[in-house]
Amino acid sequence: MRFDTRLIHAGQPPDALTGAVNAPIYLSSTFRQSAPNRNQGYVYSRSGNPTRHVLESALAAAESGAAGLAFSSGLGALTTLLEAFPSGSRIVSVDDLYGGTWRLFEHHRKQFGVRIDYVDMTDADRTAATIAEAPVDLVYVETPTNPLLRIVDLRAVVRAAHRAGAVVAVDNTFATPANQRPIEFGTDIVLHSTTKYLGGHSDIIGGALVLRSARAAERYAWLQNAVGAVPSPFDCFLVLRGLHTLGVRMRAHEAGARAVAEVLEHHRKVAASYFPGRPSHAQYRLARRQMDGFGGIVSADIVGGRRAAVRFLRALRVFTLAESLGGVESLADHPASMTHASVPRAEREAHGVTDGLVRLSCGIEDPADLADDVRRALGRA
Ligand SMILES: *Cc1c(COP(=O)(O)O)cnc(C)c1O
């Protein structure tokens, strides 16, 4: 089956009991046993729930993995992943990270004796050298990165990491499996904040891990139950509902992003703009090789710094100023004071997250309305 068909059918047979075409929401926390330890596959909803299992097998099919695991948030999925890397472990991570991931690494995990080294993964040689520097357990990647939309060569990173005996995890929240399936490049673990494009409607908080091997899946399913950051059956239903339309939504998001990127690229109030689907993007060729589409996020550095960026954000009418991304409605973000506020200024600016940077998550409104909104707001910046 091709991708759009898989989203709707793979891993989602009609309900065995009733024939319901869509997964029923099984709200039961516990399940009857006919004798101690004799049951129909479900015991307690933290360890397994029928609605969650449909979502988990649909996620595995979408990401070309052996198994999927759903969590109560993206950071819940990451926390559970990190439980597999005890004190003494070494992690090599991409340096342009989601702010909450950075906070969890720097302000929490490090105190438990986990060493975390950051590297600019757009430089494949430096990445390979950093990985080889010392024994390494986990290589952690985001591509495209947030908010600067840099592209990491997954094939090259996987090769270097596996040579060193490390596991590779990729946060695929920005690209989504519609545009990039890291497991097809040899990645071991894919992570999602399903809060974003997979849910797609800004109405749930959720996360997921998808594992390449069935053996790893067993280990992480054990951790999922032991740690307990599981989603509610209703949230699982909503993510599943979002997943069905992921293909058409991602094409609509990209149409909006293209229209906005075109306005930004040549505007005198814009010092720099970032969208991997434009030939002007520094890694356009790599993006085309690795991705089937480029997503709905566009970032821009507004001339005049923070004050101009704030004037621009306040002038927007179709875009709403709010954290998060990936919903059907367009959202705007000021990374320096919102999503990346926990990253110190020097570190932020060294990576290009300046006070003038704005991040736009293009929704599925008419692309011409999004372009008009941005053009008009730039006139007020
Ligand atoms: C939002 C986000 C997360 C965290 O997910 P939550 O669902 O908010 O916990 C992780 N990675 C990326 C790239 C994100 O955008």
The ligand as a Gaussian input file, in Angstrom:
#p B3LYP/6-31G(d) Opt

LIG

0 1
 C        6.597000      20.156000      20.775000
 C        7.838000      19.397000      20.493000
 C        8.338000      18.456000      21.398000
 C        7.708000      18.216000      22.755000
 O        6.450000      17.655000      22.649000
 P        5.245000      17.900000      23.710000
 O        4.131000      17.156000      23.102000
 O        5.025000      19.388000      23.793000
 O        5.711000      17.334000      25.012000
 C        9.463000      17.750000      21.038000
 N       10.083000      17.962000      19.847000
 C        9.636000      18.866000      18.962000
 C       10.361000      19.060000      17.674000
 C        8.504000      19.616000      19.240000
 O        8.080000      20.533000      18.363000

